[in-house]
Amino acid sequence: MTITSFHPPRRTLMGPGPSDVSDRVLQAMARPTVGHLDPAFIGMMDEVKTLLQYAFQTKNELTFAVSAPGSAGMECCFANLVECGDKVIVCQNGVFGGRMKENVERCGGTAVMVEDEWGTTVDPHKLEDALKAHPDAVLVAFVHAETSTGAQSDAKTLVALAHQYDCLTIVDAVTSLTGTPLMVDEWNIDAIYSGSQKCLSAPPGLSPVSFNQRAAEKIRNRQSKVQSWFLDLNLVMGYWGGEGKRAYHHTAPVNCLYGLHESLVIVQEEGLENSWARHQRNHLALRAGLEQMGISFLVAEQDRLPQLNTIYIPEGADDAEVRTRLLNEFDLEIGAGLGALGGKVWRIGLMGHASNQKNIDYCLNSLKAVL
Amino acid sequence: MTITSFHPPRRTLMGPGPSDVSDRVLQAMARPTVGHLDPAFIGMMDEVKTLLQYAFQTKNELTFAVSAPGSAGMECCFANLVECGDKVIVCQNGVFGGRMKENVERCGGTAVMVEDEWGTTVDPHKLEDALKAHPDAVLVAFVHAETSTGAQSDAKTLVALAHQYDCLTIVDAVTSLTGTPLMVDEWNIDAIYSGSQKCLSAPPGLSPVSFNQRAAEKIRNRQSKVQSWFLDLNLVMGYWGGEGKRAYHHTAPVNCLYGLHESLVIVQEEGLENSWARHQRNHLALRAGLEQMGISFLVAEQDRLPQLNTIYIPEGADDAEVRTRLLNEFDLEIGAGLGALGGKVWRIGLMGHASNQKNIDYCLNSLKAVL
């Protein structure tokens, strides 16, 4: 059998990510590959760092993109900050809190779970109870924007609580970065990770991360080596230049970084505040249309992520059939429910480049046609 | 400061990788992003698997691309196959054997080092001595094609020896895949990893791997969980389809996989034997030119990798100055020495798309102009 070049269909991506990638970013991906130690490339990496600092609203030196998707960004935070025997309080209100627990345990730590119903936010009172009950905890981890439910938790309050009890914080901002307000320095977040393929609208494959001084110090003073060589920040930083010199660590995904760079330039052109406002405005427009169709949301109004609209599957509609028809007849991707929400909800993304009126109209009309 | 779009220079990449990427592959990278669970994408992943099986010369079901650069492919092999307390014999004849040792130790294993001089091949007699001295060893790891020195070891013999002593094998084929003969099934290699940016000439960011039944069984029967969630093959396989169904694990780097797919289609079009022959032919042409200039090779003739020519820096030439001038005046990248060979050698790659007469002429003429 001879296999020929692959030509993907052009979809409208309104699931939980990847989101539509603009032609500007796609074209950047196709620029000539240069060496990962080429001065021209190093200069671009410095710009990526500056642009990520803007997107995260931080001055953290230790701000860069992990050379792998968001799951590796999560693992980078846990593998560097958790040592064998550490007790970590993990707040779970969806799928990704569960993945955090897995990470803690695989690093040899103990996870204390603070559970909230899927679709609700992390309850600060429950977190405080756990902090009181576990004075030996050293870390608190939670998801700012739960990609599995579309609920947004109050990161500022949760971080402040954790610090009151001398815990560092790891925050999952995979779906929130540039979509809703996120202030790493103002909120004192210690370690944070995101993904390239959500509101940044770059192709998947990179995970922006940022660590403040407290986190960096904990990593530098570890008793044991980080269990992952690939993700060991003490080594990675030699390459990304946190400590000055550019030492070879691993070969960076050059063209992916071209794409991320371009997506961050677009964020800078629009301005963060404008981006947040656009996501909110478009969420309201989509909501109005969905509600006219009698469709209701999983998440309470004040807790909803504008970039990820989780709706109940209407009575009588066949989950898989509707999504398949949307894909086949309209080239439109929306997301299925994940984990416990499988078969119960759909997730409609309005992320980054995909958050626009044209997509909203198209999605509403396509849904009407299929339902 | 406003940061604008990045336009890289067009270099000729004749270092140890990344190698020149063809316009076909670059264009594939820029095709519209689709969802990582889109049936169209899943179909393409099946093709990538088939094409990788061809490139590796294997029927292994467990053949796919790790969603991160070669270092993560290495870590994927070690994290899955090494359990706490395992004894692993690591053959080192360059930088990457040292990285294997790091991996073993970070997985809680003990590394028994078999050391050969950098620039020489792994000595099977030394390996056999180590196997005899350590009957409790469970794994043997070595580098087929040492990217830091340009030496190629006899993988077939080393694997056969390991099996004689009931050890599984992990083989680093980052620089050998499609450049020199590599027969995963015929040589009975148990686990192998490579990189996208060497002889495949795709951009960096993916690591093709393959595991045979014996290796897969060891992974399935582990006593402990794999310490990396991101690289846990028991989970990854749910997505790449080794066990049938496509379950969400992490978001695959969609556009990078477009690029890898196209590069593998090119390999298939040329044919593996033709690719090996081309690499050998071009190596001889470069060698002739270099020898005319009085330049000599680090590695003995019969052990040289045709795709990575490691030469002594000529007397009187300034390492950094020459490479900087080649880059600035000729847009030509050659590689510096790594580790103990820093300042002593240069590494000239003739890998994949970059292995052609035009590059050879250009490299020789540029070197003459600068030296």
Interface residues (C-beta under 8 A of the other chain):
Chain A: M1 T2 I3 T4 S5 F6 H7 P8 P9 R10 R11 L13 G15 G17 P18 D20 V21 R24 L26 Q27 A28 M29 A30 R31 P32 T33 V34 G35 H36 D38 P39 A40 F41 M44 E47 T50 L51 S67 A68 P69 G70 S71 A72 M74 E75 A79 R99 E102 N103 E105 R106 C107 G195 Q197 P203 P204 G205 K225 V226 Q227 S228 W229 F230 Y248 H249 H250 T251 A252 P253 V254 N255 C256 Y258 G259 H261 E262 L264 V265 Q268 L327 E333 L338
Chain B: M1 T2 I3 T4 S5 F6 H7 P8 P9 R10 R11 L13 G15 G17 P18 D20 V21 R24 L26 Q27 A28 M29 A30 R31 P32 T33 V34 G35 H36 D38 P39 A40 F41 M44 E47 T50 L51 S67 A68 P69 G70 S71 A72 M74 E75 A79 R99 E102 N103 E105 R106 C107 G195 Q197 P203 P204 G205 K225 V226 Q227 S228 W229 F230 Y248 H249 H250 T251 A252 P253 V254 N255 C256 Y258 G259 H261 E262 L264 V265 Q268 L327 E333 L338
